[in-house]
Amino acid sequence: MAASTDPTIVSTRGPAPASAGLGLRRSLLAELQQAPAGAFDFLECAPDNWIGVGGALGEALHTLSRRHPLSCHGLSLSLGGPAPLDVAFLEQTRRFLDQHQVALYSEHLSWCSDQAQLYELLPLPFTAEAVQHVAARIRQTQDILGRRIAVENASYYAVPAADMDEASFINAVLDEADCDLLLDVNNVYVNAINHAYDPRDFLARLPSRRIASYHVAGHHDETDDLKIDTHGMPVKSDVWALLADTYAMHGVRPTLLERDFNFPPLAELLDEVGRIRQLQQAAAAP
């Protein structure tokens, strides 16, 4: 990525490596504002849902971002899509990230629009052509945003085409784009079950030096060999175990608990945040 000389870039503050965060959702705003100090280490929001929002909601966001480091995870950029990147939206995103001093911004390694939003995160073909296409768009995104970004390994249920496997595809994109990886451990587990591969072998093939942060979330058990990535349930025991193995392989990084609907009382979500902290402490122990 070309170094930016734009003097409007402001300082950023990111979560510490050993930190546990929670997704900032509007349904949780009141509880998050009243949460005790130290209940979580950082919050993550989707700029797509907050750019241009004012009034009470906007003030609540500003209050929380002043109290806690904020990371951002995009939803609608469509890095792998066929249509040109939305430069105006990227410029708005840059202003949002600067305003809230966001050090970590990520997007999905997928696509979700073609002249209009499709409201689904669709899989990319695991091909050399797709590597070149999405990597060029990631480099353009980094140049416009004036910062490195991380791309998230996506859950998928079918592959449009493939001349390499998923791990090879991810590694090729990271190298060609010179970007970072947001490693979603739940997505690794879901994909491993659905496509019959060993999740730990998959993790071992990823580059530690590229991993910026982790996500964990709940999924739905449709059958023994079909898991649906929903973000609407507690994290499963197998995913917690895989997160512990991930820390052992790649080291502790900021780790976010994702929950998008079926919200329990905040105390239950904070119990899961506490579980992340326990695993981080165990990984750091001699």
ZADO-1210 file (C-alpha; in nm, 4 decimals, padded with zeros to 6 digits):
<atoms>
<atom x="00.0000" y="00.0000" z="00.0000" code="MET" pos="1"/>
<atom x="00.1280" y="00.3413" z="-00.0842" code="ALA" pos="2"/>
<atom x="00.2024" y="00.5489" z="00.2228" code="ALA" pos="3"/>
<atom x="-00.0449" y="00.8297" z="00.2665" code="SER" pos="4"/>
<atom x="00.0696" y="01.1867" z="00.3279" code="THR" pos="5"/>
<atom x="-00.2793" y="01.3189" z="00.3934" code="ASP" pos="6"/>
<atom x="-00.2459" y="01.5562" z="00.6930" code="PRO" pos="7"/>
<atom x="-00.6070" y="01.4954" z="00.7969" code="THR" pos="8"/>
<atom x="-00.5269" y="01.1465" z="00.9300" code="ILE" pos="9"/>
<atom x="-00.5780" y="01.1448" z="01.3053" code="VAL" pos="10"/>
<atom x="-00.4181" y="00.9248" z="01.5683" code="SER" pos="11"/>
<atom x="-00.5739" y="00.5857" z="01.6260" code="THR" pos="12"/>
<atom x="-00.6178" y="00.3657" z="01.9289" code="ARG" pos="13"/>
<atom x="-00.6646" y="-00.0047" z="01.8888" code="GLY" pos="14"/>
<atom x="-00.7380" y="-00.2862" z="02.1311" code="PRO" pos="15"/>
<atom x="-00.4462" y="-00.4503" z="02.3072" code="ALA" pos="16"/>
<atom x="-00.3359" y="-00.7945" z="02.1816" code="PRO" pos="17"/>
<atom x="-00.4820" y="-00.9661" z="02.4891" code="ALA" pos="18"/>
<atom x="-00.8283" y="-00.8134" z="02.4769" code="SER" pos="19"/>
<atom x="-01.1863" y="-00.9320" z="02.4471" code="ALA" pos="20"/>
<atom x="-01.4511" y="-00.7267" z="02.2708" code="GLY" pos="21"/>
<atom x="-01.8205" y="-00.7232" z="02.1976" code="LEU" pos="22"/>
<atom x="-02.0163" y="-00.6259" z="01.8897" code="GLY" pos="23"/>
<atom x="-02.1827" y="-00.2851" z="01.9191" code="LEU" pos="24"/>
<atom x="-02.5439" y="-00.3377" z="01.8148" code="ARG" pos="25"/>
<atom x="-02.8261" y="-00.0848" z="01.8469" code="ARG" pos="26"/>
<atom x="-03.0299" y="-00.3294" z="02.0525" code="SER" pos="27"/>
<atom x="-02.7521" y="-00.3281" z="02.3121" code="LEU" pos="28"/>
<atom x="-02.6819" y="00.0458" z="02.3203" code="LEU" pos="29"/>
<atom x="-02.8465" y="00.1244" z="02.6526" code="ALA" pos="30"/>
<atom x="-02.6894" y="-00.1740" z="02.8294" code="GLU" pos="31"/>
<atom x="-02.3447" y="-00.1049" z="02.6828" code="LEU" pos="32"/>
<atom x="-02.3551" y="00.2543" z="02.8066" code="GLN" pos="33"/>
<atom x="-02.4415" y="00.1328" z="03.1559" code="GLN" pos="34"/>
<atom x="-02.1957" y="-00.1578" z="03.1615" code="ALA" pos="35"/>
<atom x="-01.9436" y="-00.1514" z="03.4463" code="PRO" pos="36"/>
<atom x="-01.5878" y="-00.0412" z="03.3732" code="ALA" pos="37"/>
<atom x="-01.3769" y="-00.3288" z="03.2452" code="GLY" pos="38"/>
<atom x="-01.6741" y="-00.5409" z="03.1363" code="ALA" pos="39"/>
<atom x="-01.5210" y="-00.5580" z="02.7870" code="PHE" pos="40"/>
<atom x="-01.2002" y="-00.4233" z="02.6353" code="ASP" pos="41"/>
<atom x="-01.3275" y="-00.2870" z="02.3038" code="PHE" pos="42"/>
<atom x="-01.6357" y="-00.2621" z="02.0843" code="LEU" pos="43"/>
<atom x="-01.6793" y="-00.3325" z="01.7144" code="GLU" pos="44"/>
<atom x="-01.9334" y="-00.1736" z="01.4822" code="CYS" pos="45"/>
<atom x="-02.0161" y="-00.1738" z="01.1115" code="ALA" pos="46"/>
<atom x="-01.9578" y="00.1782" z="00.9715" code="PRO" pos="47"/>
<atom x="-02.2186" y="00.0986" z="00.7055" code="ASP" pos="48"/>
<atom x="-02.4857" y="00.1126" z="00.9777" code="ASN" pos="49"/>
<atom x="-02.3603" y="00.4313" z="01.1446" code="TRP" pos="50"/>
<atom x="-02.2289" y="00.6727" z="00.8808" code="ILE" pos="51"/>
<atom x="-02.4506" y="00.9809" z="00.8824" code="GLY" pos="52"/>
<atom x="-02.6453" y="00.8735" z="01.1919" code="VAL" pos="53"/>
<atom x="-02.7089" y="01.1641" z="01.4287" code="GLY" pos="54"/>
<atom x="-02.9402" y="01.2431" z="01.7154" code="GLY" pos="55"/>
<atom x="-02.9511" y="01.0252" z="02.0229" code="ALA" pos="56"/>
<atom x="-02.8093" y="00.7223" z="01.8413" code="LEU" pos="57"/>
<atom x="-02.5154" y="00.9181" z="01.7058" code="GLY" pos="58"/>
<atom x="-02.4409" y="01.0683" z="02.0455" code="GLU" pos="59"/>
<atom x="-02.4534" y="00.7227" z="02.2049" code="ALA" pos="60"/>
<atom x="-02.1984" y="00.5972" z="01.9529" code="LEU" pos="61"/>
<atom x="-01.9698" y="00.8947" z="02.0204" code="HIS" pos="62"/>
<atom x="-01.9967" y="00.8391" z="02.3954" code="THR" pos="63"/>
<atom x="-01.9031" y="00.4725" z="02.3633" code="LEU" pos="64"/>
<atom x="-01.6164" y="00.5370" z="02.1204" code="SER" pos="65"/>
<atom x="-01.4709" y="00.7926" z="02.3622" code="ARG" pos="66"/>
<atom x="-01.4841" y="00.5415" z="02.6468" code="ARG" pos="67"/>
<atom x="-01.3632" y="00.2316" z="02.4616" code="HIS" pos="68"/>
<atom x="-01.1362" y="00.1512" z="02.1662" code="PRO" pos="69"/>
<atom x="-01.3518" y="00.0930" z="01.8589" code="LEU" pos="70"/>
<atom x="-01.2798" y="-00.1505" z="01.5782" code="SER" pos="71"/>
<atom x="-01.4840" y="-00.1574" z="01.2582" code="CYS" pos="72"/>
<atom x="-01.6053" y="-00.4445" z="01.0420" code="HIS" pos="73"/>
<atom x="-01.7617" y="-00.3547" z="00.7079" code="GLY" pos="74"/>
<atom x="-02.0648" y="-00.5260" z="00.5585" code="LEU" pos="75"/>
<atom x="-02.1337" y="-00.3851" z="00.2129" code="SER" pos="76"/>
<atom x="-01.8086" y="-00.2963" z="00.0373" code="LEU" pos="77"/>
<atom x="-01.8242" y="-00.6132" z="-00.1768" code="SER" pos="78"/>
<atom x="-01.4488" y="-00.6563" z="-00.2123" code="LEU" pos="79"/>
<atom x="-01.4878" y="-00.9464" z="-00.4514" code="GLY" pos="80"/>
<atom x="-01.7784" y="-00.8093" z="-00.6519" code="GLY" pos="81"/>
<atom x="-01.7925" y="-00.7302" z="-01.0245" code="PRO" pos="82"/>
<atom x="-01.9044" y="-00.3661" z="-00.9963" code="ALA" pos="83"/>
<atom x="-01.6500" y="-00.0876" z="-00.9362" code="PRO" pos="84"/>
<atom x="-01.5773" y="-00.0089" z="-00.5726" code="LEU" pos="85"/>
<atom x="-01.7942" y="00.2640" z="-00.4241" code="ASP" pos="86"/>
<atom x="-01.5263" y="00.5318" z="-00.3842" code="VAL" pos="87"/>
<atom x="-01.7651" y="00.7847" z="-00.2293" code="ALA" pos="88"/>
<atom x="-01.8623" y="00.5313" z="00.0364" code="PHE" pos="89"/>
<atom x="-01.4958" y="00.4506" z="00.1017" code="LEU" pos="90"/>
<atom x="-01.4215" y="00.8199" z="00.1524" code="GLU" pos="91"/>
<atom x="-01.7104" y="00.8410" z="00.3997" code="GLN" pos="92"/>
<atom x="-01.5736" y="00.5340" z="00.5746" code="THR" pos="93"/>
<atom x="-01.2297" y="00.6910" z="00.6018" code="ARG" pos="94"/>
<atom x="-01.3764" y="00.9982" z="00.7697" code="ARG" pos="95"/>
<atom x="-01.5719" y="00.7741" z="01.0088" code="PHE" pos="96"/>
<atom x="-01.2598" y="00.5732" z="01.0987" code="LEU" pos="97"/>
<atom x="-01.0568" y="00.8881" z="01.1542" code="ASP" pos="98"/>
<atom x="-01.3304" y="01.0523" z="01.3595" code="GLN" pos="99"/>
<atom x="-01.3492" y="00.7546" z="01.5957" code="HIS" pos="100"/>
<atom x="-00.9715" y="00.6880" z="01.5967" code="GLN" pos="101"/>
<atom x="-01.0199" y="00.3359" z="01.4600" code="VAL" pos="102"/>
<atom x="-00.6976" y="00.1391" z="01.4166" code="ALA" pos="103"/>
<atom x="-00.8509" y="-00.1870" z="01.2917" code="LEU" pos="104"/>
<atom x="-01.0878" y="-00.1996" z="00.9934" code="TYR" pos="105"/>
<atom x="-01.1896" y="-00.5241" z="00.8266" code="SER" pos="106"/>
<atom x="-01.4167" y="-00.6501" z="00.5513" code="GLU" pos="107"/>
<atom x="-01.5335" y="-00.9874" z="00.4256" code="HIS" pos="108"/>
<atom x="-01.3402" y="-01.1865" z="00.1677" code="LEU" pos="109"/>
<atom x="-01.6567" y="-01.2262" z="-00.0369" code="SER" pos="110"/>
<atom x="-01.8959" y="-01.0210" z="-00.2487" code="TRP" pos="111"/>
<atom x="-02.2445" y="-00.8889" z="-00.1830" code="CYS" pos="112"/>
<atom x="-02.3494" y="-00.6516" z="-00.4626" code="SER" pos="113"/>
<atom x="-02.3841" y="-00.6188" z="-00.8388" code="ASP" pos="114"/>
<atom x="-02.5334" y="-00.2765" z="-00.9175" code="GLN" pos="115"/>
<atom x="-02.7442" y="-00.3215" z="-00.6017" code="ALA" pos="116"/>
<atom x="-02.7014" y="-00.4810" z="-00.2602" code="GLN" pos="117"/>
<atom x="-02.7816" y="-00.8532" z="-00.2564" code="LEU" pos="118"/>
<atom x="-02.7875" y="-00.8714" z="00.1272" code="TYR" pos="119"/>
<atom x="-02.5873" y="-01.1940" z="00.1245" code="GLU" pos="120"/>
<atom x="-02.2154" y="-01.2564" z="00.1652" code="LEU" pos="121"/>
<atom x="-02.1485" y="-01.4698" z="-00.1401" code="LEU" pos="122"/>
<atom x="-01.8418" y="-01.6930" z="-00.1852" code="PRO" pos="123"/>
<atom x="-01.5646" y="-01.6211" z="-00.4309" code="LEU" pos="124"/>
<atom x="-01.4224" y="-01.8839" z="-00.6674" code="PRO" pos="125"/>
<atom x="-01.0941" y="-02.0220" z="-00.5410" code="PHE" pos="126"/>
<atom x="-00.9070" y="-01.9363" z="-00.8599" code="THR" pos="127"/>
<atom x="-00.5961" y="-01.7439" z="-00.9614" code="ALA" pos="128"/>
<atom x="-00.8151" y="-01.4998" z="-01.1553" code="GLU" pos="129"/>
<atom x="-01.0230" y="-01.4286" z="-00.8434" code="ALA" pos="130"/>
<atom x="-00.7036" y="-01.3738" z="-00.6419" code="VAL" pos="131"/>
<atom x="-00.5897" y="-01.1031" z="-00.8832" code="GLN" pos="132"/>
<atom x="-00.9348" y="-00.9431" z="-00.8960" code="HIS" pos="133"/>
<atom x="-00.9988" y="-00.9187" z="-00.5217" code="VAL" pos="134"/>
<atom x="-00.6372" y="-00.8318" z="-00.4343" code="ALA" pos="135"/>
<atom x="-00.6434" y="-00.5333" z="-00.6706" code="ALA" pos="136"/>
<atom x="-00.9635" y="-00.4116" z="-00.5059" code="ARG" pos="137"/>
<atom x="-00.8151" y="-00.4559" z="-00.1581" code="ILE" pos="138"/>
<atom x="-00.5104" y="-00.2505" z="-00.2583" code="ARG" pos="139"/>
<atom x="-00.7395" y="00.0218" z="-00.3941" code="GLN" pos="140"/>
<atom x="-00.9392" y="00.0160" z="-00.0702" code="THR" pos="141"/>
<atom x="-00.6236" y="00.0502" z="00.1397" code="GLN" pos="142"/>
<atom x="-00.5039" y="00.3440" z="-00.0674" code="ASP" pos="143"/>
<atom x="-00.8351" y="00.5287" z="-00.0316" code="ILE" pos="144"/>
<atom x="-00.8658" y="00.4548" z="00.3406" code="LEU" pos="145"/>
<atom x="-00.5017" y="00.5431" z="00.4079" code="GLY" pos="146"/>
<atom x="-00.4482" y="00.2339" z="00.6231" code="ARG" pos="147"/>
<atom x="-00.4004" y="-00.1411" z="00.6073" code="ARG" pos="148"/>
<atom x="-00.7156" y="-00.3468" z="00.6307" code="ILE" pos="149"/>
<atom x="-00.7892" y="-00.7040" z="00.7313" code="ALA" pos="150"/>
<atom x="-01.0064" y="-00.9425" z="00.5321" code="VAL" pos="151"/>
<atom x="-01.2195" y="-01.2062" z="00.7026" code="GLU" pos="152"/>
<atom x="-01.2380" y="-01.5680" z="00.5958" code="ASN" pos="153"/>
<atom x="-01.6034" y="-01.6207" z="00.5072" code="ALA" pos="154"/>
<atom x="-01.8399" y="-01.9090" z="00.5737" code="SER" pos="155"/>
<atom x="-01.9652" y="-02.0725" z="00.2522" code="TYR" pos="156"/>
<atom x="-02.1839" y="-02.3626" z="00.1492" code="TYR" pos="157"/>
<atom x="-02.0714" y="-02.4104" z="-00.2126" code="ALA" pos="158"/>
<atom x="-01.7738" y="-02.2994" z="-00.4220" code="VAL" pos="159"/>
<atom x="-01.8455" y="-02.1447" z="-00.7651" code="PRO" pos="160"/>
<atom x="-01.5156" y="-02.2739" z="-00.9094" code="ALA" pos="161"/>
<atom x="-01.1783" y="-02.3795" z="-00.7770" code="ALA" pos="162"/>
<atom x="-00.8252" y="-02.4467" z="-00.8985" code="ASP" pos="163"/>
<atom x="-00.6903" y="-02.4306" z="-00.5403" code="MET" pos="164"/>
<atom x="-00.8240" y="-02.5025" z="-00.1922" code="ASP" pos="165"/>
<atom x="-00.9555" y="-02.2405" z="00.0524" code="GLU" pos="166"/>
<atom x="-00.6364" y="-02.2013" z="00.2571" code="ALA" pos="167"/>
<atom x="-00.4251" y="-02.1577" z="-00.0575" code="SER" pos="168"/>
<atom x="-00.6723" y="-01.8990" z="-00.1858" code="PHE" pos="169"/>
<atom x="-00.6637" y="-01.6970" z="00.1376" code="ILE" pos="170"/>
<atom x="-00.2841" y="-01.7042" z="00.1491" code="ASN" pos="171"/>
<atom x="-00.2585" y="-01.5959" z="-00.2127" code="ALA" pos="172"/>
<atom x="-00.4937" y="-01.3014" z="-00.1556" code="VAL" pos="173"/>
<atom x="-00.3069" y="-01.1890" z="00.1572" code="LEU" pos="174"/>
<atom x="00.0263" y="-01.1965" z="-00.0255" code="ASP" pos="175"/>
<atom x="-00.0956" y="-01.0339" z="-00.3478" code="GLU" pos="176"/>
<atom x="-00.2881" y="-00.7584" z="-00.1672" code="ALA" pos="177"/>
<atom x="-00.0372" y="-00.7159" z="00.1182" code="ASP" pos="178"/>
<atom x="-00.3189" y="-00.6971" z="00.3722" code="CYS" pos="179"/>
<atom x="-00.4006" y="-00.8587" z="00.7052" code="ASP" pos="180"/>
<atom x="-00.6370" y="-01.1373" z="00.8097" code="LEU" pos="181"/>
<atom x="-00.9319" y="-01.1225" z="01.0458" code="LEU" pos="182"/>
<atom x="-00.9517" y="-01.4889" z="01.1392" code="LEU" pos="183"/>
<atom x="-01.3072" y="-01.5962" z="01.2168" code="ASP" pos="184"/>
<atom x="-01.2666" y="-01.9157" z="01.4183" code="VAL" pos="185"/>
<atom x="-01.6351" y="-02.0042" z="01.4030" code="ASN" pos="186"/>
<atom x="-01.6255" y="-01.9797" z="01.0230" code="ASN" pos="187"/>
<atom x="-01.3295" y="-02.2167" z="01.0165" code="VAL" pos="188"/>
<atom x="-01.5255" y="-02.4667" z="01.2260" code="TYR" pos="189"/>
<atom x="-01.8452" y="-02.4324" z="01.0203" code="VAL" pos="190"/>
<atom x="-01.6610" y="-02.4700" z="00.6901" code="ASN" pos="191"/>
<atom x="-01.4577" y="-02.7641" z="00.8190" code="ALA" pos="192"/>
<atom x="-01.7727" y="-02.9557" z="00.9115" code="ILE" pos="193"/>
<atom x="-01.9636" y="-02.8625" z="00.5968" code="ASN" pos="194"/>
<atom x="-01.6737" y="-02.9405" z="00.3604" code="HIS" pos="195"/>
<atom x="-01.5167" y="-03.2277" z="00.5539" code="ALA" pos="196"/>
<atom x="-01.1695" y="-03.1032" z="00.6340" code="TYR" pos="197"/>
<atom x="-00.9674" y="-03.0828" z="00.9560" code="ASP" pos="198"/>
<atom x="-01.0004" y="-02.7316" z="01.1031" code="PRO" pos="199"/>
<atom x="-00.6670" y="-02.7550" z="01.2849" code="ARG" pos="200"/>
<atom x="-00.4823" y="-02.8522" z="00.9680" code="ASP" pos="201"/>
<atom x="-00.6473" y="-02.5540" z="00.7995" code="PHE" pos="202"/>
<atom x="-00.5427" y="-02.3178" z="01.0794" code="LEU" pos="203"/>
<atom x="-00.1844" y="-02.4437" z="01.0659" code="ALA" pos="204"/>
<atom x="-00.1590" y="-02.3294" z="00.7031" code="ARG" pos="205"/>
<atom x="-00.2465" y="-01.9666" z="00.7806" code="LEU" pos="206"/>
<atom x="00.0277" y="-01.7053" z="00.8315" code="PRO" pos="207"/>
<atom x="00.0539" y="-01.5876" z="01.1928" code="SER" pos="208"/>
<atom x="00.2209" y="-01.2627" z="01.0896" code="ARG" pos="209"/>
<atom x="-00.0879" y="-01.1591" z="00.8916" code="ARG" pos="210"/>
<atom x="-00.3461" y="-01.2214" z="01.1646" code="ILE" pos="211"/>
<atom x="-00.4729" y="-00.8916" z="01.3085" code="ALA" pos="212"/>
<atom x="-00.7613" y="-01.0202" z="01.5215" code="SER" pos="213"/>
<atom x="-01.0104" y="-01.3003" z="01.5752" code="TYR" pos="214"/>
<atom x="-01.3882" y="-01.3433" z="01.5763" code="HIS" pos="215"/>
<atom x="-01.5933" y="-01.6079" z="01.7554" code="VAL" pos="216"/>
<atom x="-01.9670" y="-01.6554" z="01.7268" code="ALA" pos="217"/>
<atom x="-02.2486" y="-01.9047" z="01.7632" code="GLY" pos="218"/>
<atom x="-02.3856" y="-02.1198" z="01.4823" code="HIS" pos="219"/>
<atom x="-02.6873" y="-02.3404" z="01.4212" code="HIS" pos="220"/>
<atom x="-02.6530" y="-02.7188" z="01.4096" code="ASP" pos="221"/>
<atom x="-02.8796" y="-02.8169" z="01.1219" code="GLU" pos="222"/>
<atom x="-02.7440" y="-03.1737" z="01.1170" code="THR" pos="223"/>
<atom x="-02.4231" y="-03.3436" z="01.2251" code="ASP" pos="224"/>
<atom x="-02.2615" y="-03.2531" z="00.8931" code="ASP" pos="225"/>
<atom x="-02.4325" y="-02.9206" z="00.8216" code="LEU" pos="226"/>
<atom x="-02.3691" y="-02.6093" z="01.0314" code="LYS" pos="227"/>
<atom x="-02.5209" y="-02.2675" z="00.9564" code="ILE" pos="228"/>
<atom x="-02.3302" y="-01.9519" z="01.0486" code="ASP" pos="229"/>
<atom x="-02.5971" y="-01.7423" z="01.2235" code="THR" pos="230"/>
<atom x="-02.4389" y="-01.5288" z="01.5000" code="HIS" pos="231"/>
<atom x="-02.7619" y="-01.5825" z="01.6899" code="GLY" pos="232"/>
<atom x="-02.6612" y="-01.8360" z="01.9551" code="MET" pos="233"/>
<atom x="-02.3957" y="-01.8837" z="02.2232" code="PRO" pos="234"/>
<atom x="-02.0529" y="-02.0024" z="02.1107" code="VAL" pos="235"/>
<atom x="-02.0358" y="-02.3834" z="02.0942" code="LYS" pos="236"/>
<atom x="-01.7895" y="-02.5819" z="02.3039" code="SER" pos="237"/>
<atom x="-01.6086" y="-02.7105" z="01.9925" code="ASP" pos="238"/>
<atom x="-01.5493" y="-02.3520" z="01.8782" code="VAL" pos="239"/>
<atom x="-01.4123" y="-02.2518" z="02.2193" code="TRP" pos="240"/>
<atom x="-01.1722" y="-02.5468" z="02.1962" code="ALA" pos="241"/>
<atom x="-01.0707" y="-02.4401" z="01.8458" code="LEU" pos="242"/>
<atom x="-01.0089" y="-02.0844" z="01.9678" code="LEU" pos="243"/>
<atom x="-00.7744" y="-02.2204" z="02.2357" code="ALA" pos="244"/>
<atom x="-00.5879" y="-02.4169" z="01.9680" code="ASP" pos="245"/>
<atom x="-00.5725" y="-02.1043" z="01.7511" code="THR" pos="246"/>
<atom x="-00.4102" y="-01.9059" z="02.0321" code="TYR" pos="247"/>
<atom x="-00.1569" y="-02.1867" z="02.0757" code="ALA" pos="248"/>
<atom x="-00.0731" y="-02.1868" z="01.7033" code="MET" pos="249"/>
<atom x="-00.0802" y="-01.8186" z="01.6187" code="HIS" pos="250"/>
<atom x="-00.0721" y="-01.6266" z="01.9440" code="GLY" pos="251"/>
<atom x="-00.3229" y="-01.4108" z="02.1280" code="VAL" pos="252"/>
<atom x="-00.4835" y="-01.1273" z="01.9328" code="ARG" pos="253"/>
<atom x="-00.7837" y="-00.9001" z="02.0016" code="PRO" pos="254"/>
<atom x="-01.0852" y="-01.1310" z="01.9944" code="THR" pos="255"/>
<atom x="-01.4439" y="-01.0265" z="01.9358" code="LEU" pos="256"/>
<atom x="-01.7638" y="-01.2011" z="02.0413" code="LEU" pos="257"/>
<atom x="-02.0180" y="-01.1570" z="01.7591" code="GLU" pos="258"/>
<atom x="-02.3887" y="-01.1669" z="01.8348" code="ARG" pos="259"/>
<atom x="-02.6372" y="-01.0217" z="01.5868" code="ASP" pos="260"/>
<atom x="-02.9815" y="-01.1279" z="01.7120" code="PHE" pos="261"/>
<atom x="-03.1563" y="-01.3378" z="01.9811" code="ASN" pos="262"/>
<atom x="-02.9809" y="-01.1192" z="02.2364" code="PHE" pos="263"/>
<atom x="-02.9733" y="-01.2593" z="02.5893" code="PRO" pos="264"/>
<atom x="-02.9237" y="-01.0337" z="02.8932" code="PRO" pos="265"/>
<atom x="-02.5936" y="-00.8497" z="02.8686" code="LEU" pos="266"/>
<atom x="-02.4607" y="-01.0477" z="03.1644" code="ALA" pos="267"/>
<atom x="-02.4714" y="-01.3659" z="02.9526" code="GLU" pos="268"/>
<atom x="-02.2767" y="-01.2011" z="02.6723" code="LEU" pos="269"/>
<atom x="-02.0229" y="-01.0751" z="02.9252" code="LEU" pos="270"/>
<atom x="-01.9823" y="-01.4308" z="03.0518" code="ASP" pos="271"/>
<atom x="-01.8711" y="-01.5250" z="02.6998" code="GLU" pos="272"/>
<atom x="-01.6392" y="-01.2234" z="02.6890" code="VAL" pos="273"/>
<atom x="-01.4976" y="-01.3549" z="03.0162" code="GLY" pos="274"/>
<atom x="-01.4453" y="-01.6954" z="02.8540" code="ARG" pos="275"/>
<atom x="-01.2322" y="-01.5276" z="02.5855" code="ILE" pos="276"/>
<atom x="-01.0228" y="-01.3641" z="02.8569" code="ARG" pos="277"/>
<atom x="-00.9760" y="-01.6963" z="03.0351" code="GLN" pos="278"/>
<atom x="-00.8499" y="-01.8617" z="02.7170" code="LEU" pos="279"/>
<atom x="-00.6159" y="-01.5709" z="02.6486" code="GLN" pos="280"/>
<atom x="-00.4741" y="-01.5897" z="02.9999" code="GLN" pos="281"/>
<atom x="-00.4289" y="-01.9662" z="02.9698" code="ALA" pos="282"/>
<atom x="-00.2468" y="-01.9237" z="02.6380" code="ALA" pos="283"/>
<atom x="-00.0131" y="-01.6674" z="02.7938" code="ALA" pos="284"/>
<atom x="00.0648" y="-01.8805" z="03.1001" code="ALA" pos="285"/>
<atom x="00.4074" y="-02.0552" z="03.1120" code="PRO" pos="286"/>
</atoms>
